[in-house]
Amino acid sequence: MARIPSELSALAQQISQFKTQTLSDLNGSRASGASAFDLNQLAAGYLAGNLSNTQSAGNTSASTAISSIAGLSPTGRNLALPDPESAYRMMSHINQLAVQYPAQSSRLSTMQEGVSQLTKPADRLASLSPAADLATVQQSLQALVDQYNQWRFDFNADLQDPELLAGTQAAQVARYELAQSIASPFHGSEQGIQGMAVLGLTIDPVSQTAKLDPAQLAAQWQRQPEAAMAAINQFGAHFSRSASLLTERDNFFAKQQANLGRVIEYMQQNLPQLQQEFGLGDPAQPSPSVARAYADYQRRHAAV
């Protein structure tokens, strides 16, 4: 079996504590033929939440789900448990995670697509002819700046949201690596130009957005046009390669998506058992941004 992701491992510990504190005699009250308690299986199920009942991000009727789960009370509790309310609250939390994890996967997918798209303006810079005029060069640089800044802006809120991309390594590394590519002092070093900052392309230290100073670009271009073009070609190639590496198989985005995929699969496979064991829980109440991302995840996987 594949290694359980960190998200699942942390929740496994929570379940284990809950099991020890409030469900010590749960095995004795299981239906005939039920398997013995297994922490890994339970951890997987604990993540299950109410995925099949949140196809509209938490708007499905709870009564429909209860009718398909034997042994639950009319309010969705498992009254055979020593503490059905604690179990129900735990399941409510998992219902929220059942929306949150697919939403994270969706936003990571969109962010990765944006990184891939950034290779296009970078490749244009890398392939600019030495005979290109200043207006063409400036336009090409500004195109990359605008697309890069829009990409950052699109995910500013997500990276502050703990239910989406806050603390997500793939998202953080992507931003850092691409900013470092712009700020590197080595582009054009062989021609005596110490990075794109000399040509007016910088990263704002506060907003981390890119800025192009046309006057500085023009002044340096007048002094060293060949060296400036060489630096721009090198920068474009380096930026494109950095973006490509971030999205390659087995790199940051792929690994994070693989982890999320395993957790979501566990949710889908173990939902009925966990609902029967712990109760239905309240439907998820996602924020508007999480609900939109969850809906996008469903669209992406509708044909899968």
VEXLUMLO-117791 format. One record per residue: x, y, z of N, C-alpha, C in turn; residue in one letter. Coordinates in steps of 0.001 Angstrom, whole numbers, padded with zeros to 6 digits, always signed. Example, Ala and Ser with C-alpha at 12.3 -4.5 7.8 and 13.67 -1.06 7.14 Angstrom:
2
+013190-005690+007800+012300-004500+007800+013200-003300+007800A +012850-002250+007080+013670-001060+007140+012900+000030+007870S 
***
This chain:
304
+000844-001203+000000+000000+000000+000000+000865+001233+000000M +000427+002257-000710+001172+003513-000761+001211+004166+000606A +002261+004916+000861+002411+005602+002129+001256+006572+002342R +000674+006530+003557-000447+007400+003853+000030+008835+003912I -000639+009766+003221-000220+011163+003219-000264+011780+004606P +000461+012877+004785+000532+013523+006092-000839+013964+006568S -001709+014423+005635-003043+014827+006025-003790+013678+006684E -003644+012491+006102-004328+011312+006615-003702+010855+007924L -002382+010914+008029-001698+010490+009240-002120+011326+010440S -002212+012658+010241-002615+013531+011345-004025+013217+011806A -004911+012967+010860-006278+012647+011231-006385+011277+011874L -005501+010368+011478-005493+009053+012109-005227+009170+013603A -004333+010075+013964-004042+010284+015385-005257+010836+016118Q -005969+011759+015480-007168+012304+016112-008208+011215+016334Q -008378+010371+015345-009363+009298+015475-008966+008335+016575I -007671+008036+016614-007199+007121+017635-007503+007655+019035S -007269+008956+019232-007570+009565+020529-009064+009512+020820Q -009868+009840+019804-011306+009786+019978-011752+008370+020313F -011169+007419+019617-011524+006014+019831-011209+005605+021260K -010045+005983+021732-009618+005606+023073-010487+006251+024144T -010841+007514+023951-011546+008273+024975-013032+007960+025043Q -013676+007753+023887-015139+007682+023904-015745+006436+023286T -014931+005627+022583-015496+004479+021881-014820+003172+022276L -014490+003028+023537-013705+001862+023952-014449+000555+023745S -015786+000601+023794-016542-000644+023611-017220-000714+022255D -016704+000073+021300-017365+000127+019997-017326-001223+019288L -016209-001941+019390-016107-003216+018675-017199-004182+019102N -017532-004158+020400-018548-005064+020898-019937-004750+020394G -020138-003501+019946-021462-003103+019481-021586-003098+017967S -020541-003548+017266-020603-003590+015805-021609-004653+015354R -022083-004487+014160-022989-005484+013587-022250-006802+013403A -022991-007897+013386-022403-009216+013236-021616-009287+011939S -020398-009856+012034-019569-010014+010850-018656-008855+010588G -018720-007758+011394-017860-006605+011155-016425-006959+011500A -015497-006350+010830-014088-006634+011062-013608-005959+012332S -012477-006413+012862-011889-005809+014045-011410-004400+013722A -011256-003595+014785-010833-002195+014619-009448-002132+013995F -009300-001334+012962-008026-001125+012279-007831+000372+012094D -006756+000918+012693-006572+002372+012709-006415+002944+011309L -005636+002285+010463-005435+002818+009123-006741+002855+008329N -007509+001784+008464-008781+001760+007756-009706+002832+008294Q -009720+002978+009614-010576+003988+010219-010119+005387+009835L -008798+005593+009779-008294+006910+009377-008743+007236+007968A -008670+006252+007096-009129+006481+005739-010604+006842+005730A -011386+006096+006507-012804+006372+006563-013120+007691+007234G -012329+008040+008212-012547+009298+008932-012507+010473+007974Y -011723+010348+006931-011667+011399+005929-012866+011369+004982L -013661+010312+005078-014702+010142+004081-015738+011251+004118A -016156+011637+005293-017132+012722+005419-018431+012360+004732G -018980+013304+004023-020272+013123+003379-020160+013420+001900N -019096+012893+001263-018794+013265-000115-019963+012993-001049L -020583+011837-000908-021672+011523-001829-022886+012400-001597S -022918+013087-000455-024061+013952-000155-023693+015419-000214N -022530+015737-000829-022133+017139-000956-021870+017482-002412T -022590+016868-003305-022388+017132-004727-022746+018565-005101Q -023527+019214-004237-023808+020638-004428-023192+021426-003292S -022004+020985-002857-021257+021639-001777-022090+021759-000518A -022742+020646-000110-023400+020625+001183-024882+020907+001135G -025525+020895-000011-026927+021267-000103-027873+020072-000189N -027348+018846-000208-028197+017673-000340-028937+017412+000961T -030153+016906+000872-030951+016631+002061-030332+015535+002888S -030247+015747+004209-029668+014745+005101-030567+013531+005198A -031874+013711+005080-032782+012584+005232-032553+011530+004171S -032165+011920+002984-031894+010955+001925-030747+010047+002307T -029676+010640+002885-028525+009835+003282-028874+008921+004437A -029663+009418+005417-030001+008610+006579-030780+007375+006163I -031664+007538+005188-032505+006423+004800-031708+005255+004245S -030474+005513+003783-029672+004444+003204-028688+003841+004200S -028694+004311+005439-027746+003830+006440-028518+003228+007599I -028465+001915+007718-029203+001227+008774-028593+001536+010139A -029453+001611+011144-028972+001753+012514-028850+003166+013014G -029050+004178+012160-028965+005557+012609-030332+006048+013065L -030301+006977+014011-031534+007581+014488-032083+008531+013423S -033318+009008+013584-033864+009962+012611-033042+011237+012477P -032227+011544+013496-031379+012733+013417-029969+012421+012948T -029734+011179+012515-028440+010827+011962-027391+010447+012980G -027797+010130+014211-026852+009708+015239-026813+008189+015354R -025673+007665+015765-025559+006256+016100-025718+006145+017612N -026923+005860+018058-027229+005863+019485-026632+004669+020215L -026055+003720+019483-025392+002588+020124-024026+002965+020681A -023510+004127+020293-022201+004565+020769-022296+005130+022181L -021217+005032+022958-021214+005640+024294-021418+007155+024249P -020911+007799+023199-021023+009259+023082-021398+009602+021637D -022659+009440+021275-023045+009679+019878-022861+011123+019442P -022960+012090+020365-022810+013492+019973-021381+013811+019556E -020399+013276+020298-019008+013508+019925-018700+012874+018578S -019236+011678+018360-019022+011014+017077-019676+011810+015947A -020852+012328+016205-021557+013117+015194-020786+014387+014862Y -020243+015058+015884-019454+016269+015642-018196+015956+014855R -017573+014825+015167-016388+014432+014418-016736+014223+012947M -017872+013580+012704-018268+013336+011327-018621+014646+010624M -019152+015601+011368-019429+016915+010780-018143+017562+010282S -017086+017414+011072-015786+017956+010670-015288+017279+009399H -015489+015976+009323-015031+015246+008147-015857+015604+006917I -017133+015884+007113-017936+016351+005991-017336+017608+005379N -016817+018476+006241-016180+019698+005749-014917+019357+004970Q -014131+018417+005484-012898+018026+004796-013196+017348+003464L -014331+016695+003374-014691+016018+002134-014918+017004+000997A -015207+018236+001317-015301+019297+000323-013965+020010+000186V -013285+020182+001317-012042+020959+001334-010942+020319+000503Q -010724+019027+000635-009619+018399-000090-009808+018422-001607Y -010989+018101-002136-011169+018277-003579-011017+019729-004025P -011451+020672-003175-011289+022086-003518-009811+022445-003627A -008997+021941-002703-007557+022179-002775-006988+021609-004068Q -007394+020409-004403-006901+019778-005624-007247+020614-006849S -008453+021154-006870-008873+021969-008003-008025+023223-008138S -007786+023926-007024-007016+025162-007092-005557+024882-007454R -005022+023762-006973-003660+023397-007364-003591+023120-008861L -004618+022468-009389-004649+022190-010824-004657+023487-011620S -005474+024445-011175-005545+025725-011876-004222+026476-011774T -003595+026409-010599-002309+027083-010425-001245+026454-011307M -001239+025142-011383-000276+024449-012234-000485+024808-013697Q -001730+024895-014124-002013+025291-015500-001469+026688-015785E -001590+027582-014786-001062+028927-014950+000441+028940-015086G +001126+028081-014317+002581+027976-014431+002964+027509-015834V +002254+026524-016334+002547+026021-017679+002347+027111-018729S +001312+027931-018564+001051+029002-019515+002141+030072-019500Q +002814+030236-018365+003875+031240-018265+005093+030902-019117L +005209+029670-019550+006339+029321-020423+006227+030003-021790T +005006+030348-022200+004820+030914-023546+005466+032294-023687K +005163+033269-022814+005854+034556-022964+007342+034448-022680P +007732+033498-021823+009163+033314-021558+009872+032764-022787A +009248+031823-023464+009850+031269-024684+009995+032334-025769D +009026+033251-025826+009133+034327-026815+010349+035207-026524R +010602+035464-025253+011788+036243-024886+013061+035490-025246L +013052+034188-025000+014240+033386-025281+014563+033337-026772A +013540+033482-027601+013743+033349-029054+013800+034685-029785S +013814+035784-029062+013906+037082-029722+015192+037182-030548L +015070+037718-031724+016221+037870-032607+017140+038984-032099S +018453+038836-032286+019377+039925-031936+019047+041221-032674P +018314+041092-033779+017967+042277-034561+016663+042928-034096A +016023+042386-033069+014758+042940-032593+014951+044361-032086A +013958+045219-032310+014083+046598-031851+013607+046725-030404D +013883+047876-029817+013572+048099-028401+012080+047984-028136L +011238+048474-029025+009791+048414-028803+009300+046978-028707A +009842+046112-029559+009455+044700-029521+009915+044052-028229T +011130+044352-027819+011677+043787-026589+010847+044233-025388V +010561+045534-025328+009783+046050-024209+008393+045421-024165Q +007750+045291-025304+006426+044682-025366+006458+043232-024889Q +007493+042502-025274+007605+041093-024887+007868+040945-023394S +008717+041811-022851+008963+041782-021409+007700+042137-020629L +006986+043155-021099+005775+043569-020397+004708+042481-020439Q +004663+041721-021524+003691+040620-021623+003947+039575-020542A +005221+039250-020309+005546+038300-019250+005215+038880-017878L +005551+040152-017673+005260+040801-016391+003764+040759-016103V +002962+041120-017085+001518+041158-016880+000942+039780-016588D +001395+038778-017319+000861+037428-017112+001331+036864-015778Q +002576+037118-015426+003101+036655-014137+002335+037299-012986Y +002125+038601-013056+001418+039294-011981-000032+038835-011861N -000674+038591-012994-002056+038098-012949-002105+036719-012308Q -001141+035884-012634-001060+034543-012039-000911+034639-010522W -000057+035521-010060+000096+035696-008616-001200+036219-007991R -001792+037214-008616-003005+037827-008076-004129+036799-007950F -004249+035918-008924-005333+034937-008929-005301+034011-007721D -004136+033886-007069-004020+032934-005969-003655+033595-004635F -003673+034922-004594-003354+035609-003339-004295+035191-002213N -005596+035200-002482-006568+034848-001451-006444+033378-001063A -006220+032499-002043-006094+031067-001752-004926+030779-000821D -003831+031496-001024-002642+031250-000213-002777+031809+001200L -003829+032562+001458-004133+033023+002807-005237+032197+003457Q -005810+031277+002701-006962+030494+003166-006508+029111+003609D -006624+028791+004922-006175+027470+005397-006974+026313+004819P -008158+026586+004263-008934+025512+003646-008550+025284+002190E -007712+026161+001647-007295+026004+000262-005781+025813+000178L -005005+026857-000086-003588+026656-000391-002620+027168+000674L -003127+027722+001767-002212+028168+002827-001421+026977+003353A -000105+027109+003382+000751+026034+003861+001005+024934+002850G +000547+025103+001614+000750+024087+000583+002107+024292-000080T +002975+023309+000038+004353+023460-000437+004419+023723-001932Q +003641+023005-002708+003717+023174-004159+003429+024608-004566A +002413+025215-003962+002053+026595-004303+003138+027563-003868A +003667+027362-002674+004695+028258-002161+005983+028161-002972Q +006383+026945-003297+007618+026751-004062+007487+027361-005450V +006333+027199-006083+006140+027756-007422+006323+029266-007405A +005714+029920-006460+005858+031374-006371+007306+031776-006110R +007943+031078-005202+009319+031431-004840+010266+031235-006017Y +010163+030103-006675+011103+029788-007759+010969+030753-008930E +009756+031103-009289+009578+032006-010422+010007+033429-010077L +009772+033846-008846+010260+035163-008420+011779+035192-008411A +012388+034092-007979+013848+034014-007956+014432+034045-009361Q +013738+033461-010308+014212+033490-011687+014258+034923-012204S +013249+035711-011873+013235+037108-012306+014329+037902-011605I +014531+037632-010321+015469+038424-009521+016920+037962-009622A +017175+036862-010285+018536+036319-010352+019538+037332-010930S +020696+037488-010304+021701+038428-010806+022604+037843-011895P +022325+036613-012322+023246+035931-013232+022871+036053-014708F +021658+036495-015013+021291+036654-016419+022153+037756-017046H +022880+037383-018095+023728+038348-018787+025060+038621-018116G +025411+037829-017117+026657+038101-016379+027886+037983-017283S +027834+037079-018256+028979+036924-019155+029163+038135-020059E +028093+038889-020228+028166+040093-021066+028306+041362-020226Q +028491+041176-018929+028678+042339-018066+027400+042936-017521G +026280+042246-017678+024999+042700-017112+024628+041778-015970I +024459+042325-014810+024216+041524-013624+022717+041375-013355Q +022053+040653-014214+020654+040343-013987+019698+041304-014649G +018418+040923-014623+017381+041708-015275+017097+043021-014567M +017504+043149-013314+017298+044417-012608+018027+045554-013310A +019169+045231-013922+019920+046240-014669+019094+046753-015848V +018226+045885-016372+017386+046248-017517+016005+046735-017079L +015832+046967-015789+014579+047545-015303+013518+046555-014885G +013821+045255-014913+012847+044243-014514+013181+043779-013097L +012305+044062-012149+012562+043757-010743+011334+043129-010094T +011561+042590-008895+010485+042065-008055+010295+043024-006885I +009079+043527-006724+008791+044417-005607+008941+043649-004297D +009728+044147-003346+009983+043386-002114+008766+043218-001221P +007761+044059-001378+006566+043975-000533+005487+043123-001198V +005101+043493-002399+004013+042777-003083+004484+041519-003800S +005791+041412-004037+006380+040309-004789+005876+040250-006231Q +005314+041332-006721+004931+041407-008126+006115+041904-008949T +006078+041630-010234+007144+042067-011134+006855+043476-011648A +007902+044237-011874+007776+045597-012402+008815+045809-013492K +008423+046504-014541+009345+046845-015620+009436+048361-015730L +010658+048876-015654+010924+050308-015798+011366+050567-017238D +010481+051071-018095+010834+051279-019513+012014+052226-019705P +012109+053246-018844+013202+054215-018986+014544+053553-018714A +014608+052718-017686+015867+052041-017378+016223+051038-018461Q +015205+050331-018973+015442+049393-020067+016007+050132-021278L +015422+051274-021625+015867+052028-022796+017285+052550-022622A +017597+053032-021406+018927+053576-021161+019994+052497-021301A +019733+051315-020736+020714+050222-020824+020800+049694-022249Q +019665+049685-022922+019639+049219-024313+020503+050111-025197W +020460+051413-024976+021273+052341-025756+022757+052123-025498Q +023101+051758-024269+024525+051562-023942+025048+050227-024438R +024277+049148-024226+024756+047792-024535+023641+046971-025195Q +023262+047261-026403+022130+046543-027003+022375+045039-027149P +023566+044649-027567+023841+043224-027755+023865+042488-026425E +024509+043085-025427+024557+042464-024110+023160+042389-023495A +022385+043426-023681+021024+043440-023149+020185+042332-023767A +020314+042172-025095+019545+041122-025756+019980+039744-025299M +021263+039547-025110+021752+038256-024627+021195+037947-023248A +021166+038957-022379+020621+038765-021036+019136+038415-021086A +018409+039074-021967+016978+038820-022088+016726+037410-022620I +017500+036994-023605+017377+035624-024117+017643+034596-023018N +018711+034827-022250+019050+033906-021166+017952+033862-020107Q +017437+035033-019763+016370+035097-018770+015135+034343-019241F +014722+034565-020477+013542+033879-020990+013694+032372-020943G +014873+031880-021339+015113+030439-021323+015108+029898-019899A +015722+030632-018975+015782+030188-017585+014398+030174-016947H +013610+031224-017174+012270+031302-016598+011390+030169-017137F +011461+029929-018442+010665+028859-019034+011055+027505-018459S +012354+027290-018287+012808+026018-017731+012356+025860-016279R +012412+026937-015518+011966+026882-014120+010496+026514-014038S +009688+027136-014896+008261+026831-014905+008013+025381-015321A +008750+024906-016304+008579+023530-016772+008962+022527-015693S +010035+022794-014975+010464+021884-013918+009416+021769-012812L +008776+022876-012502+007775+022864-011433+006602+021958-011767L +006304+021798-013033+005127+021025-013435+005477+019648-013978T +006740+019270-013909+007127+017955-014416+006583+016843-013522E +006500+015669-014104+006071+014485-013361+006993+014260-012163R +006411+013909-011022+007136+013640-009781+007718+014893-009154D +007331+016085-009637+007778+017293-008971+006687+017776-008029N +006782+019026-007561+005977+019498-006441+004475+019369-006678F +003984+019870-007801+002545+019795-008041+002081+018349-008131F +002831+017535-008855+002437+016142-009041+002396+015395-007714A +003372+015623-006861+003401+014931-005580+002248+015360-004683K +001977+016672-004652+000876+017149-003827-000461+016615-004337Q -000624+016587-005645-001861+016073-006209-002002+014572-005940Q -000899+013853-005958-000955+012420-005662-001407+012193-004225A -000891+012979-003297-001313+012865-001903-002806+013152-001758N -003243+014248-002356-004651+014592-002274-005516+013519-002939L -005039+012993-004047-005802+011962-004738-006018+010730-003877G -004980+010334-003119-005129+009166-002244-006127+009440-001122R -006062+010643-000568-006988+010982+000508-008422+011003-000014V -008635+011615-001170-009985+011684-001740-010495+010283-002068I -009613+009434-002553-010021+008052-002845-010435+007332-001568E -009684+007540-000481-010071+006955+000801-011458+007445+001224Y -011702+008729+001028-013019+009270+001366-014120+008514+000641M -013948+008394-000647-014984+007783-001472-015205+006314-001115Q -014145+005611-000782-014250+004183-000527-014815+003856+000848Q -014637+004751+001819-014971+004417+003202-016151+005187+003777N -016799+006005+002973-017903+006806+003472-019004+005986+004141L -019550+004950+003510-020684+004247+004143-020348+003657+005509P -019164+003043+005640-018790+002442+006913-018675+003479+008019Q -018076+004618+007681-017877+005643+008704-019180+006307+009107L -020052+006527+008154-021346+007099+008501-022143+006145+009384Q -022057+004872+009076-022779+003901+009887-022173+003814+011285Q -020869+003982+011384-020184+003839+012660-020316+005076+013534E -020198+006260+012945-020135+007486+013739-021347+008393+013578F -022236+008099+012645-023363+008978+012401-023128+009836+011172G -024187+010495+010772-024129+011222+009516-023311+012498+009595L -023411+013229+010679-022759+014531+010776-023544+015592+010013G -023279+016855+010344-023927+017950+009625-023337+018076+008228D -024135+018517+007260-023589+018754+005919-022502+019819+005951P -021591+019736+005019-020516+020724+004930-021097+022113+004683A -020433+023110+005234-020803+024504+005032-019588+025254+004480Q -019258+025032+003223-018047+025639+002668-018217+027129+002431P -017105+027832+002493-017101+029243+002119-017364+029349+000620S -017728+030529+000135-017971+030666-001312-016779+030253-002161P -015560+030591-001733-014380+030239-002528-014150+028733-002539S -014350+028082-001403-014189+026631-001354-015284+025959-002175V -016505+026461-002077-017609+025874-002854-017354+025982-004353A -016829+027132-004796-016521+027286-006228-015442+026307-006664R -014401+026165-005833-013316+025252-006183-013796+023807-006172A -014680+023467-005236-015222+022117-005172-016062+021816-006415Y -016871+022799-006827-017665+022622-008042-016761+022442-009260A -015650+023169-009296-014707+023029-010401-014083+021638-010395D -013780+021119-009208-013232+019753-009105-014224+018752-009693Y -015494+018916-009360-016512+018001-009895-016579+018074-011421Q -016483+019279-011973-016505+019423-013434-015295+018734-014060R -014139+018911-013429-012916+018307-013972-012997+016789-013987R -013668+016215-012991-013659+014764-012837-014978+014127-013252H -015854+014903-013848-017161+014375-014218-017063+013209-015193A -016079+013267-016077-015958+012222-017110-014957+011139-016729A -014387+011268-015519-013377+010284-015117-014041+009054-014524V 
***
